[in-house]
Amino acid sequence: MVKISDFQTKEVVNILDGKRLGQISDLEIDLRHGRVEAIVVPGPGKFLGFFSSGNDFVIPWRNIVKIGKDVVLVRVEEALKVDARTSGTEDYRD
């Protein structure tokens, strides 16, 4: 079992290009089915979830490849970036 607070300290890295995306700031949870749908990583220029000129990255749970002790490896193809949602986040889909 992993606590949300422990999960938020892990660095998110894209395995396709080795790019560090940042640390998890939030989770999207489906309360009806009791499962995590996506992780949210602050967009470029955001500090502790504040002062952002960009959007957050919403990475679907299915794009998580491995959760390690200090890192979460994800598979995000830049070409698949979708326009920002109404919530001000970018959605990456596989």
Secondary structure, DSSP 8 states (H G I E B T S, - for coil): ---HHHHTTSEEEETTT--EEEE--EEEEETTTTEEEEEEE--TT-BTTBS-SS-EEEEEGGGEEEE-SSEEEE---GGGEE---TTSEEEE--
